[in-house]
C-alpha cells in the first residue's frame, strides 16, 4: 500500500486529526493535490470565488471528510498500473467513481434513523464501489 494511503488511513482513524494535518499529507503528493484542486474548481461544487491554494480547496470548498475520502481513493488507485484512457482507463474510472460517490453522499441525507450512514462514509463507499474492477 502506498505510503500516502497509509498516512491518510491513519489520519482517518485519528480522532484528533484536523484540516491542517490533511493538507500537510496531501501536499506531499503533487498528483493528489492537483486532483483535489481540480475537484474543488469543478462546476459540481460551484464555489463562487477563485480557488488559489490547496488549503482553500480543502477548507472552503470540499471540507475535511470529502477531501480525505477523495485523497484516500486516489492514493489507493496509485497502487495499480492502469492506462489513463480507454473504457477501463483511470480517467473514466475515477470520473464514474466520483459521480457515484457524490450521489451516495447525497442519498445518505435522505435516510433517517439508526440506518443512516455518515455522509463521508457513504461518499467513500461510492468512491470505492468498483475498486475490484481495477
The first five atom37 places (N, CA, C, CB, O) and aatype in JSON, in Angstrom:
{
  "aatype": [20, 20, 20, 20, 20, 20, 20, 20, 20, 20, 20, 20, 20, 20, 20, 20, 20, 20, 20, 20, 20, 20, 20, 20, 20, 20, 20, 20, 20, 20, 20, 20, 20, 20, 20, 20, 20, 20, 20, 20, 20, 20, 20, 20, 20, 20, 20, 20, 20, 20, 20, 20, 20, 20, 20, 20, 20, 20, 20, 20, 20, 20, 20, 20, 20, 20, 20, 20, 20, 20, 20, 20, 20, 20, 20, 20, 20, 20, 20, 20, 20, 20, 20, 20, 20, 20, 20, 20, 20, 20, 20, 20, 20, 20, 20, 20, 20, 20, 20, 20, 20, 20, 20, 20, 20, 20, 20, 20, 20, 20, 20, 20, 20, 20, 20, 20, 20, 20, 20, 20, 20, 20, 20, 20, 20, 20, 20, 20, 20, 20, 20, 20, 20, 20],
  "atom_mask": [
    [1, 1, 1, 1, 1],
    [1, 1, 1, 1, 1],
    [1, 1, 1, 1, 1],
    [1, 1, 1, 1, 1],
    [1, 1, 1, 1, 1],
    [1, 1, 1, 1, 1],
    [1, 1, 1, 1, 1],
    [1, 1, 1, 1, 1],
    [1, 1, 1, 1, 1],
    [1, 1, 1, 1, 1],
    [1, 1, 1, 1, 1],
    [1, 1, 1, 1, 1],
    [1, 1, 1, 1, 1],
    [1, 1, 1, 1, 1],
    [1, 1, 1, 1, 1],
    [1, 1, 1, 1, 1],
    [1, 1, 1, 1, 1],
    [1, 1, 1, 1, 1],
    [1, 1, 1, 1, 1],
    [1, 1, 1, 1, 1],
    [1, 1, 1, 1, 1],
    [1, 1, 1, 1, 1],
    [1, 1, 1, 1, 1],
    [1, 1, 1, 1, 1],
    [1, 1, 1, 1, 1],
    [1, 1, 1, 1, 1],
    [1, 1, 1, 1, 1],
    [1, 1, 1, 1, 1],
    [1, 1, 1, 1, 1],
    [1, 1, 1, 1, 1],
    [1, 1, 1, 1, 1],
    [1, 1, 1, 1, 1],
    [1, 1, 1, 1, 1],
    [1, 1, 1, 1, 1],
    [1, 1, 1, 1, 1],
    [1, 1, 1, 1, 1],
    [1, 1, 1, 1, 1],
    [1, 1, 1, 1, 1],
    [1, 1, 1, 1, 1],
    [1, 1, 1, 1, 1],
    [1, 1, 1, 1, 1],
    [1, 1, 1, 1, 1],
    [1, 1, 1, 1, 1],
    [1, 1, 1, 1, 1],
    [1, 1, 1, 1, 1],
    [1, 1, 1, 1, 1],
    [1, 1, 1, 1, 1],
    [1, 1, 1, 1, 1],
    [1, 1, 1, 1, 1],
    [1, 1, 1, 1, 1],
    [1, 1, 1, 1, 1],
    [1, 1, 1, 1, 1],
    [1, 1, 1, 1, 1],
    [1, 1, 1, 1, 1],
    [1, 1, 1, 1, 1],
    [1, 1, 1, 1, 1],
    [1, 1, 1, 1, 1],
    [1, 1, 1, 1, 1],
    [1, 1, 1, 1, 1],
    [1, 1, 1, 1, 1],
    [1, 1, 1, 1, 1],
    [1, 1, 1, 1, 1],
    [1, 1, 1, 1, 1],
    [1, 1, 1, 1, 1],
    [1, 1, 1, 1, 1],
    [1, 1, 1, 1, 1],
    [1, 1, 1, 1, 1],
    [1, 1, 1, 1, 1],
    [1, 1, 1, 1, 1],
    [1, 1, 1, 1, 1],
    [1, 1, 1, 1, 1],
    [1, 1, 1, 1, 1],
    [1, 1, 1, 1, 1],
    [1, 1, 1, 1, 1],
    [1, 1, 1, 1, 1],
    [1, 1, 1, 1, 1],
    [1, 1, 1, 1, 1],
    [1, 1, 1, 1, 1],
    [1, 1, 1, 1, 1],
    [1, 1, 1, 1, 1],
    [1, 1, 1, 1, 1],
    [1, 1, 1, 1, 1],
    [1, 1, 1, 1, 1],
    [1, 1, 1, 1, 1],
    [1, 1, 1, 1, 1],
    [1, 1, 1, 1, 1],
    [1, 1, 1, 1, 1],
    [1, 1, 1, 1, 1],
    [1, 1, 1, 1, 1],
    [1, 1, 1, 1, 1],
    [1, 1, 1, 1, 1],
    [1, 1, 1, 1, 1],
    [1, 1, 1, 1, 1],
    [1, 1, 1, 1, 1],
    [1, 1, 1, 1, 1],
    [1, 1, 1, 1, 1],
    [1, 1, 1, 1, 1],
    [1, 1, 1, 1, 1],
    [1, 1, 1, 1, 1],
    [1, 1, 1, 1, 1],
    [1, 1, 1, 1, 1],
    [1, 1, 1, 1, 1],
    [1, 1, 1, 1, 1],
    [1, 1, 1, 1, 1],
    [1, 1, 1, 1, 1],
    [1, 1, 1, 1, 1],
    [1, 1, 1, 1, 1],
    [1, 1, 1, 1, 1],
    [1, 1, 1, 1, 1],
    [1, 1, 1, 1, 1],
    [1, 1, 1, 1, 1],
    [1, 1, 1, 1, 1],
    [1, 1, 1, 1, 1],
    [1, 1, 1, 1, 1],
    [1, 1, 1, 1, 1],
    [1, 1, 1, 1, 1],
    [1, 1, 1, 1, 1],
    [1, 1, 1, 1, 1],
    [1, 1, 1, 1, 1],
    [1, 1, 1, 1, 1],
    [1, 1, 1, 1, 1],
    [1, 1, 1, 1, 1],
    [1, 1, 1, 1, 1],
    [1, 1, 1, 1, 1],
    [1, 1, 1, 1, 1],
    [1, 1, 1, 1, 1],
    [1, 1, 1, 1, 1],
    [1, 1, 1, 1, 1],
    [1, 1, 1, 1, 1],
    [1, 1, 1, 1, 1],
    [1, 1, 1, 1, 1],
    [1, 1, 1, 1, 1],
    [1, 1, 1, 1, 1],
    [1, 1, 1, 1, 1]
  ],
  "atom_positions": [
    [[0.85, -1.17, 0.0], [0.0, 0.0, 0.0], [0.9, 1.24, 0.0], [-0.97, 0.0, 1.23], [1.87, 1.3, 0.76]],
    [[0.59, 2.22, -0.84], [1.41, 3.43, -0.89], [1.49, 4.13, 0.47], [0.86, 4.4, -1.93], [0.54, 4.11, 1.26]],
    [[2.64, 4.75, 0.72], [2.87, 5.45, 1.99], [1.81, 6.51, 2.27], [4.24, 6.09, 1.99], [1.34, 6.65, 3.4]],
    [[1.44, 7.25, 1.24], [0.46, 8.32, 1.45], [-0.9, 7.73, 1.82], [0.33, 9.18, 0.18], [-1.62, 8.32, 2.63]],
    [[-1.25, 6.58, 1.26], [-2.51, 5.93, 1.61], [-2.48, 5.52, 3.08], [-2.78, 4.69, 0.71], [-3.47, 5.67, 3.79]],
    [[-1.35, 5.0, 3.53], [-1.22, 4.62, 4.93], [-1.37, 5.83, 5.85], [0.13, 3.94, 5.18], [-2.04, 5.76, 6.88]],
    [[-0.74, 6.94, 5.47], [-0.83, 8.15, 6.29], [-2.26, 8.68, 6.32], [0.12, 9.24, 5.75], [-2.74, 9.12, 7.37]],
    [[-2.95, 8.63, 5.19], [-4.33, 9.11, 5.13], [-5.27, 8.22, 5.94], [-4.81, 9.18, 3.68], [-6.16, 8.72, 6.62]],
    [[-5.07, 6.91, 5.86], [-5.91, 5.99, 6.64], [-5.66, 6.16, 8.14], [-5.64, 4.54, 6.23], [-6.59, 6.08, 8.94]],
    [[-4.41, 6.4, 8.5], [-4.09, 6.67, 9.91], [-4.79, 7.95, 10.37], [-2.55, 6.79, 10.11], [-5.34, 8.0, 11.47]],
    [[-4.77, 8.98, 9.53], [-5.44, 10.24, 9.86], [-6.95, 10.03, 9.97], [-5.13, 11.31, 8.8], [-7.59, 10.61, 10.85]],
    [[-7.52, 9.22, 9.1], [-8.96, 8.96, 9.13], [-9.38, 8.32, 10.45], [-9.36, 8.05, 7.96], [-10.51, 8.52, 10.9]],
    [[-8.49, 7.56, 11.05], [-8.8, 6.88, 12.31], [-8.35, 7.67, 13.53], [-8.17, 5.53, 12.34], [-8.51, 7.21, 14.66]],
    [[-7.78, 8.84, 13.32], [-7.3, 9.67, 14.42], [-8.38, 10.67, 14.82], [-5.99, 10.42, 14.02], [-8.73, 11.56, 14.04]],
    [[-8.93, 10.54, 16.03], [-9.98, 11.48, 16.45], [-9.48, 12.91, 16.57], [-10.56, 11.04, 17.78], [-10.28, 13.85, 16.57]],
    [[-8.17, 13.1, 16.67], [-7.6, 14.44, 16.77], [-7.12, 14.97, 15.43], [-6.46, 14.45, 17.76], [-6.54, 16.06, 15.37]],
    [[-7.34, 14.22, 14.35], [-6.92, 14.67, 13.02], [-7.66, 15.95, 12.65], [-7.17, 13.58, 11.97], [-8.83, 16.13, 12.99]],
    [[-6.97, 16.83, 11.93], [-7.6, 18.1, 11.56], [-7.26, 18.47, 10.12], [-7.15, 19.23, 12.52], [-6.5, 17.78, 9.45]],
    [[-7.84, 19.58, 9.68], [-7.65, 20.03, 8.3], [-6.18, 20.26, 7.95], [-8.43, 21.31, 8.06], [-5.73, 19.89, 6.87]],
    [[-5.45, 20.86, 8.85], [-4.05, 21.16, 8.55], [-3.24, 19.88, 8.39], [-3.45, 22.03, 9.65], [-2.36, 19.81, 7.53]],
    [[-3.52, 18.87, 9.22], [-2.84, 17.58, 9.07], [-3.13, 17.0, 7.68], [-3.29, 16.59, 10.17], [-2.23, 16.48, 7.01]],
    [[-4.38, 17.09, 7.27], [-4.77, 16.56, 5.96], [-4.06, 17.3, 4.83], [-6.29, 16.66, 5.78], [-3.52, 16.67, 3.92]],
    [[-4.06, 18.61, 4.89], [-3.39, 19.41, 3.86], [-1.9, 19.07, 3.81], [-3.58, 20.92, 4.13], [-1.33, 18.94, 2.73]],
    [[-1.28, 18.91, 4.97], [0.15, 18.58, 5.02], [0.44, 17.24, 4.34], [0.64, 18.53, 6.47], [1.44, 17.11, 3.63]],
    [[-0.43, 16.26, 4.55], [-0.23, 14.95, 3.91], [-0.44, 15.05, 2.4], [-1.19, 13.9, 4.52], [0.37, 14.55, 1.62]],
    [[-1.51, 15.7, 1.99], [-1.82, 15.81, 0.56], [-0.73, 16.57, -0.18], [-3.18, 16.5, 0.36], [-0.41, 16.24, -1.32]],
    [[-0.15, 17.58, 0.45], [0.91, 18.37, -0.2], [2.12, 17.53, -0.57], [1.33, 19.51, 0.7], [2.9, 17.94, -1.43]],
    [[2.31, 16.38, 0.06], [3.45, 15.52, -0.25], [3.27, 14.75, -1.55], [3.68, 14.56, 0.89], [4.22, 14.13, -2.03]],
    [[2.08, 14.77, -2.11], [1.84, 14.09, -3.38], [1.22, 15.07, -4.37], [0.9, 12.85, -3.18], [0.02, 15.33, -4.32]],
    [[2.04, 15.62, -5.26], [1.55, 16.65, -6.19], [0.37, 16.19, -7.06], [2.67, 17.08, -7.08], [-0.5, 17.0, -7.36]],
    [[0.34, 14.93, -7.46], [-0.76, 14.49, -8.32], [-2.09, 14.45, -7.55], [-0.46, 13.1, -8.9], [-3.13, 14.81, -8.1]],
    [[-2.06, 14.05, -6.3], [-3.28, 14.05, -5.49], [-3.68, 15.49, -5.19], [-3.08, 13.26, -4.17], [-4.87, 15.83, -5.23]],
    [[-2.72, 16.33, -4.89], [-3.02, 17.75, -4.63], [-3.67, 18.38, -5.86], [-1.73, 18.52, -4.25], [-4.62, 19.16, -5.74]],
    [[-3.15, 18.06, -7.05], [-3.72, 18.61, -8.29], [-5.15, 18.11, -8.5], [-2.85, 18.24, -9.5], [-6.02, 18.87, -8.93]],
    [[-5.39, 16.84, -8.21], [-6.74, 16.3, -8.36], [-7.71, 16.96, -7.38], [-6.73, 14.78, -8.16], [-8.85, 17.26, -7.74]],
    [[-7.29, 17.17, -6.15], [-8.13, 17.83, -5.15], [-8.47, 19.24, -5.65], [-7.41, 17.9, -3.76], [-9.62, 19.67, -5.56]],
    [[-7.48, 19.94, -6.17], [-7.73, 21.29, -6.71], [-8.71, 21.22, -7.89], [-6.39, 21.94, -7.17], [-9.61, 22.05, -7.99]],
    [[-8.54, 20.23, -8.76], [-9.42, 20.08, -9.91], [-10.86, 19.84, -9.47], [-8.93, 18.93, -10.81], [-11.79, 20.44, -10.01]],
    [[-11.05, 18.97, -8.49], [-12.41, 18.71, -8.0], [-13.01, 19.96, -7.37], [-12.41, 17.56, -6.98], [-14.17, 20.28, -7.6]],
    [[-12.23, 20.67, -6.58], [-12.73, 21.87, -5.9], [-13.12, 22.94, -6.91], [-11.67, 22.42, -4.94], [-14.06, 23.71, -6.67]],
    [[-12.42, 23.0, -8.04], [-12.71, 24.01, -9.06], [-13.82, 23.58, -10.02], [-11.46, 24.32, -9.86], [-14.24, 24.37, -10.86]],
    [[-14.29, 22.35, -9.9], [-15.28, 21.85, -10.85], [-16.63, 22.54, -10.66], [-15.44, 20.34, -10.7], [-16.94, 23.07, -9.59]],
    [[-17.41, 22.52, -11.72], [-18.74, 23.13, -11.68], [-19.65, 22.43, -10.68], [-19.38, 23.1, -13.07], [-20.61, 23.03, -10.2]],
    [[-19.35, 21.19, -10.37], [-20.18, 20.43, -9.43], [-20.29, 21.13, -8.08], [-19.61, 19.03, -9.25], [-21.35, 21.13, -7.46]],
    [[-19.2, 21.72, -7.63], [-19.2, 22.37, -6.32], [-19.58, 23.84, -6.39], [-17.84, 22.23, -5.67], [-19.92, 24.44, -5.37]],
    [[-19.52, 24.42, -7.57], [-19.98, 25.8, -7.82], [-19.53, 26.79, -6.75], [-21.49, 25.83, -7.91], [-20.34, 27.57, -6.23]],
    [[-18.26, 26.76, -6.43], [-17.72, 27.7, -5.46], [-17.64, 29.07, -6.12], [-16.31, 27.25, -4.93], [-17.19, 29.17, -7.26]],
    [[-18.07, 30.1, -5.45], [-18.22, 31.42, -6.06], [-16.98, 32.25, -6.24], [-19.15, 32.18, -5.28], [-17.06, 33.35, -6.79]],
    [[-15.83, 31.77, -5.81], [-14.59, 32.56, -5.92], [-13.49, 31.69, -6.53], [-14.15, 33.11, -4.54], [-13.63, 30.47, -6.64]],
    [[-12.41, 32.34, -6.91], [-11.27, 31.61, -7.47], [-10.58, 30.82, -6.36], [-10.27, 32.59, -8.15], [-10.38, 31.32, -5.25]],
    [[-10.23, 29.59, -6.65], [-9.54, 28.74, -5.69], [-8.06, 28.76, -6.04], [-10.11, 27.27, -5.7], [-7.66, 28.31, -7.12]],
    [[-7.26, 29.29, -5.14], [-5.85, 29.51, -5.43], [-4.89, 28.63, -4.64], [-5.51, 30.93, -5.18], [-3.69, 28.63, -4.92]],
    [[-5.39, 27.89, -3.67], [-4.49, 27.06, -2.87], [-5.17, 25.76, -2.45], [-4.01, 27.83, -1.63], [-6.39, 25.67, -2.42]],
    [[-4.35, 24.79, -2.14], [-4.86, 23.52, -1.63], [-5.59, 23.74, -0.31], [-3.71, 22.51, -1.46], [-6.64, 23.14, -0.07]],
    [[-5.05, 24.59, 0.53], [-5.68, 24.92, 1.81], [-7.11, 25.42, 1.58], [-4.84, 25.98, 2.57], [-8.03, 24.99, 2.27]],
    [[-7.29, 26.31, 0.64], [-8.61, 26.87, 0.34], [-9.53, 25.79, -0.22], [-8.49, 28.04, -0.66], [-10.71, 25.73, 0.14]],
    [[-9.0, 24.94, -1.09], [-9.81, 23.87, -1.68], [-10.35, 22.93, -0.61], [-8.98, 23.08, -2.71], [-11.51, 22.51, -0.66]],
    [[-9.49, 22.61, 0.35], [-9.88, 21.67, 1.41], [-10.8, 22.34, 2.43], [-8.65, 21.12, 2.11], [-11.82, 21.76, 2.81]],
    [[-10.46, 23.53, 2.88], [-11.23, 24.16, 3.95], [-12.52, 24.8, 3.47], [-10.39, 25.2, 4.63], [-13.56, 24.64, 4.11]],
    [[-12.48, 25.51, 2.36], [-13.64, 26.31, 1.94], [-14.59, 25.58, 0.99], [-13.18, 27.57, 1.29], [-15.78, 25.88, 0.96]],
    [[-14.07, 24.62, 0.23], [-14.91, 24.01, -0.8], [-15.28, 22.57, -0.45], [-14.19, 24.05, -2.15], [-16.46, 22.26, -0.31]],
    [[-14.31, 21.72, -0.32], [-14.59, 20.3, -0.16], [-14.84, 19.87, 1.27], [-13.45, 19.5, -0.71], [-15.68, 19.01, 1.53]],
    [[-14.14, 20.48, 2.2], [-14.27, 20.08, 3.6], [-13.35, 18.91, 3.93], [-15.71, 19.71, 3.91], [-12.79, 18.27, 3.04]],
    [[-13.22, 18.67, 5.22], [-12.29, 17.64, 5.71], [-12.68, 16.25, 5.22], [-12.25, 17.66, 7.24], [-11.86, 15.56, 4.61]],
    [[-13.91, 15.83, 5.48], [-14.31, 14.45, 5.16], [-14.22, 14.14, 3.67], [-15.71, 14.2, 5.65], [-13.66, 13.12, 3.28]],
    [[-14.75, 15.02, 2.85], [-14.75, 14.79, 1.41], [-13.32, 14.8, 0.87], [-15.59, 15.85, 0.7], [-12.96, 13.94, 0.05]],
    [[-12.51, 15.74, 1.3], [-11.11, 15.8, 0.85], [-10.36, 14.54, 1.26], [-10.4, 17.05, 1.42], [-9.59, 13.98, 0.48]],
    [[-10.59, 14.11, 2.49], [-9.93, 12.89, 2.98], [-10.37, 11.68, 2.16], [-10.25, 12.67, 4.48], [-9.53, 10.87, 1.77]],
    [[-11.65, 11.55, 1.91], [-12.15, 10.41, 1.15], [-11.62, 10.4, -0.28], [-13.67, 10.42, 1.13], [-11.23, 9.35, -0.79]],
    [[-11.59, 11.55, -0.92], [-11.05, 11.63, -2.28], [-9.56, 11.27, -2.27], [-11.25, 13.06, -2.87], [-9.1, 10.5, -3.12]],
    [[-8.82, 11.82, -1.33], [-7.38, 11.55, -1.26], [-7.11, 10.07, -1.0], [-6.74, 12.4, -0.16], [-6.18, 9.5, -1.58]],
    [[-7.9, 9.44, -0.14], [-7.72, 8.0, 0.12], [-7.97, 7.21, -1.16], [-8.67, 7.52, 1.26], [-7.17, 6.35, -1.52]],
    [[-9.06, 7.51, -1.83], [-9.37, 6.8, -3.07], [-8.29, 6.97, -4.12], [-10.68, 7.28, -3.63], [-7.89, 6.0, -4.76]],
    [[-7.81, 8.19, -4.29], [-6.76, 8.45, -5.28], [-5.45, 7.76, -4.9], [-6.52, 9.95, -5.42], [-4.77, 7.2, -5.76]],
    [[-5.11, 7.78, -3.62], [-3.85, 7.17, -3.2], [-3.9, 5.66, -3.34], [-3.52, 7.56, -1.75], [-2.89, 5.04, -3.68]],
    [[-5.04, 5.05, -3.07], [-5.15, 3.6, -3.24], [-5.1, 3.23, -4.72], [-6.46, 3.09, -2.61], [-4.56, 2.18, -5.08]],
    [[-5.67, 4.07, -5.57], [-5.64, 3.81, -7.01], [-4.25, 3.84, -7.6], [-6.5, 4.82, -7.72], [-3.99, 3.23, -8.64]],
    [[-3.33, 4.55, -6.94], [-1.96, 4.65, -7.45], [-1.22, 3.32, -7.34], [-1.19, 5.72, -6.69], [-0.17, 3.14, -7.95]],
    [[-1.75, 2.4, -6.56], [-1.09, 1.11, -6.39], [-1.22, 0.23, -7.64], [-1.66, 0.39, -5.18], [-0.54, -0.79, -7.75]],
    [[-2.08, 0.62, -8.56], [-2.34, -0.17, -9.76], [-1.73, 0.48, -10.99], [-3.84, -0.38, -9.96], [-1.64, 1.71, -11.08]],
    [[-1.3, -0.35, -11.94], [-0.76, 0.14, -13.2], [-1.87, 0.1, -14.24], [0.48, -0.71, -13.65], [-2.1, -0.93, -14.87]],
    [[-2.56, 1.22, -14.4], [-3.74, 1.3, -15.26], [-3.52, 2.39, -16.29], [-5.03, 1.57, -14.43], [-3.04, 3.48, -15.95]],
    [[-3.85, 2.13, -17.57], [-3.74, 3.21, -18.56], [-4.73, 4.33, -18.22], [-4.01, 2.67, -20.0], [-5.77, 4.08, -17.61]],
    [[-4.39, 5.55, -18.61], [-5.24, 6.69, -18.28], [-6.55, 6.72, -19.06], [-4.49, 7.96, -18.53], [-7.57, 7.15, -18.53]],
    [[-6.52, 6.27, -20.31], [-7.69, 6.39, -21.17], [-8.2, 5.02, -21.59], [-7.38, 7.24, -22.4], [-7.58, 4.0, -21.29]],
    [[-9.31, 5.01, -22.29], [-9.93, 3.77, -22.73], [-11.12, 3.44, -21.84], [-8.92, 2.61, -22.73], [-11.32, 4.07, -20.8]],
    [[-11.92, 2.45, -22.24], [-13.13, 2.13, -21.49], [-12.85, 1.74, -20.04], [-13.88, 1.01, -22.17], [-13.67, 2.0, -19.16]],
    [[-11.72, 1.13, -19.78], [-11.35, 0.77, -18.42], [-10.17, 1.59, -17.93], [-11.02, -0.73, -18.33], [-9.44, 1.17, -17.03]],
    [[-9.98, 2.76, -18.52], [-8.87, 3.63, -18.14], [-9.12, 4.32, -16.82], [-8.62, 4.65, -19.21], [-10.24, 4.34, -16.3]],
    [[-8.06, 4.88, -16.29], [-8.12, 5.53, -14.98], [-9.04, 6.75, -14.98], [-6.74, 5.93, -14.54], [-9.79, 6.94, -14.03]],
    [[-8.99, 7.58, -16.03], [-9.82, 8.79, -16.04], [-11.32, 8.47, -16.07], [-9.47, 9.66, -17.24], [-12.07, 9.01, -15.26]],
    [[-11.77, 7.59, -16.98], [-13.2, 7.25, -16.94], [-13.6, 6.57, -15.63], [-13.55, 6.34, -18.12], [-14.69, 6.8, -15.11]],
    [[-12.71, 5.73, -15.12], [-13.0, 5.04, -13.86], [-13.2, 6.03, -12.72], [-11.87, 4.06, -13.51], [-14.17, 5.93, -11.98]],
    [[-12.28, 7.0, -12.58], [-12.38, 7.96, -11.47], [-13.53, 8.93, -11.66], [-11.09, 8.73, -11.33], [-14.15, 9.36, -10.68]],
    [[-13.82, 9.29, -12.89], [-14.98, 10.17, -13.12], [-16.25, 9.46, -12.64], [-15.09, 10.55, -14.63], [-17.07, 10.05, -11.94]],
    [[-16.4, 8.21, -13.04], [-17.56, 7.43, -12.6], [-17.56, 7.27, -11.08], [-17.57, 6.05, -13.28], [-18.61, 7.38, -10.44]],
    [[-16.4, 7.01, -10.5], [-16.31, 6.82, -9.05], [-16.7, 8.08, -8.29], [-14.89, 6.4, -8.67], [-17.41, 8.01, -7.29]],
    [[-16.24, 9.23, -8.76], [-16.56, 10.49, -8.06], [-18.04, 10.82, -8.2], [-15.7, 11.64, -8.61], [-18.66, 11.28, -7.25]],
    [[-18.61, 10.6, -9.38], [-20.05, 10.84, -9.55], [-20.86, 9.91, -8.64], [-20.47, 10.64, -11.03], [-21.82, 10.33, -8.01]],
    [[-20.45, 8.64, -8.59], [-21.15, 7.68, -7.72], [-21.01, 8.08, -6.26], [-20.6, 6.27, -7.94], [-21.96, 7.97, -5.49]],
    [[-19.82, 8.52, -5.89], [-19.57, 8.93, -4.51], [-20.44, 10.12, -4.12], [-18.1, 9.28, -4.31], [-21.02, 10.14, -3.03]],
    [[-20.53, 11.09, -5.01], [-21.36, 12.27, -4.72], [-22.83, 11.87, -4.59], [-21.19, 13.34, -5.83], [-23.54, 12.38, -3.72]],
    [[-23.28, 10.97, -5.45], [-24.66, 10.5, -5.37], [-24.91, 9.76, -4.06], [-24.98, 9.59, -6.57], [-25.93, 9.99, -3.4]],
    [[-24.01, 8.87, -3.68], [-24.16, 8.14, -2.42], [-24.2, 9.09, -1.23], [-23.03, 7.12, -2.25], [-24.98, 8.91, -0.29]],
    [[-23.35, 10.09, -1.27], [-23.33, 11.06, -0.18], [-24.66, 11.8, -0.1], [-22.18, 12.06, -0.36], [-25.21, 11.96, 0.99]],
    [[-25.19, 12.23, -1.23], [-26.48, 12.94, -1.24], [-27.6, 12.02, -0.75], [-26.8, 13.47, -2.65], [-28.49, 12.45, -0.02]],
    [[-27.56, 10.76, -1.17], [-28.59, 9.82, -0.75], [-28.54, 9.56, 0.76], [-28.44, 8.51, -1.5], [-29.58, 9.29, 1.37]],
    [[-27.36, 9.64, 1.34], [-27.25, 9.39, 2.78], [-28.06, 10.4, 3.59], [-25.79, 9.43, 3.22], [-28.51, 10.09, 4.7]],
    [[-28.25, 11.59, 3.05], [-29.04, 12.6, 3.75], [-30.54, 12.27, 3.72], [-28.8, 13.98, 3.13], [-31.31, 12.81, 4.52]],
    [[-30.95, 11.4, 2.81], [-32.37, 11.05, 2.68], [-32.78, 9.94, 3.65], [-32.67, 10.61, 1.26], [-33.97, 9.68, 3.82]],
    [[-31.82, 9.3, 4.28], [-32.1, 8.2, 5.19], [-32.08, 8.73, 6.61], [-31.07, 7.05, 5.02], [-31.17, 9.46, 7.01]],
    [[-33.1, 8.36, 7.37], [-33.14, 8.81, 8.76], [-33.06, 7.6, 9.69], [-34.43, 9.64, 9.04], [-33.2, 6.46, 9.26]],
    [[-32.84, 7.88, 10.93], [-32.81, 6.83, 11.93], [-31.46, 6.17, 12.06], [-33.84, 5.8, 11.61], [-30.46, 6.67, 11.55]],
    [[-31.45, 5.04, 12.74], [-30.16, 4.37, 13.04], [-29.48, 3.78, 11.81], [-30.39, 3.27, 14.05], [-28.28, 3.51, 11.85]],
    [[-30.23, 3.58, 10.71], [-29.61, 3.03, 9.5], [-28.85, 4.08, 8.7], [-30.66, 2.4, 8.62], [-28.15, 3.74, 7.75]],
    [[-28.97, 5.34, 9.08], [-28.33, 6.4, 8.3], [-26.81, 6.25, 8.35], [-28.75, 7.79, 8.83], [-26.21, 6.15, 9.42]],
    [[-26.23, 6.24, 7.19], [-24.78, 6.17, 7.05], [-24.21, 7.58, 7.11], [-24.38, 5.47, 5.72], [-24.81, 8.51, 6.58]],
    [[-23.07, 7.74, 7.75], [-22.42, 9.05, 7.79], [-22.13, 9.47, 6.35], [-21.1, 9.0, 8.65], [-21.7, 8.65, 5.54]],
    [[-22.35, 10.75, 6.01], [-22.13, 11.21, 4.63], [-20.72, 10.91, 4.1], [-22.39, 12.69, 4.53], [-20.57, 10.54, 2.94]],
    [[-19.71, 11.07, 4.94], [-18.35, 10.78, 4.5], [-18.14, 9.31, 4.18], [-17.36, 11.21, 5.55], [-17.44, 8.97, 3.23]],
    [[-18.74, 8.44, 4.98], [-18.63, 7.0, 4.74], [-19.41, 6.62, 3.49], [-19.14, 6.2, 5.96], [-18.97, 5.75, 2.72]],
    [[-20.56, 7.25, 3.27], [-21.33, 7.0, 2.05], [-20.52, 7.42, 0.83], [-22.69, 7.75, 2.1], [-20.52, 6.73, -0.19]],
    [[-19.85, 8.56, 0.93], [-19.02, 9.03, -0.18], [-17.92, 8.02, -0.47], [-18.41, 10.42, 0.14], [-17.69, 7.65, -1.62]],
    [[-17.24, 7.56, 0.58], [-16.15, 6.61, 0.4], [-16.67, 5.3, -0.2], [-15.45, 6.33, 1.74], [-16.01, 4.71, -1.05]],
    [[-17.83, 4.85, 0.23], [-18.42, 3.63, -0.33], [-18.69, 3.8, -1.82], [-19.74, 3.27, 0.41], [-18.4, 2.9, -2.61]],
    [[-19.24, 4.94, -2.21], [-19.48, 5.2, -3.62], [-18.19, 5.3, -4.41], [-20.28, 6.47, -3.8], [-18.1, 4.83, -5.54]],
    [[-17.19, 5.92, -3.81], [-15.9, 6.1, -4.47], [-15.23, 4.76, -4.75], [-14.98, 6.99, -3.63], [-14.62, 4.56, -5.8]],
    [[-15.34, 3.84, -3.81], [-14.63, 2.57, -3.91], [-15.51, 1.42, -4.38], [-14.02, 2.23, -2.58], [-15.06, 0.27, -4.39]],
    [[-16.76, 1.68, -4.76], [-17.69, 0.59, -5.07], [-17.23, -0.31, -6.21], [-19.03, 1.17, -5.4], [-17.58, -1.49, -6.22]],
    [[-16.48, 0.18, -7.14], [-15.99, -0.62, -8.27], [-14.49, -0.88, -8.19], [-16.31, 0.08, -9.59], [-13.87, -1.23, -9.19]],
    [[-13.92, -0.72, -7.03], [-12.48, -0.83, -6.88], [-11.95, -2.19, -7.32], [-12.09, -0.57, -5.44], [-10.83, -2.29, -7.81]],
    [[-12.74, -3.23, -7.13], [-12.32, -4.57, -7.53], [-12.12, -4.72, -9.03], [-13.33, -5.56, -7.08], [-11.4, -5.62, -9.47]],
    [[-12.72, -3.85, -9.82], [-12.57, -3.89, -11.27], [-11.12, -3.59, -11.66], [-13.52, -2.88, -11.95], [-10.62, -4.11, -12.65]],
    [[-10.46, -2.74, -10.88], [-9.08, -2.38, -11.19], [-8.18, -3.58, -11.07], [-8.59, -1.26, -10.29], [-6.98, -3.48, -11.3]]
  ]
}
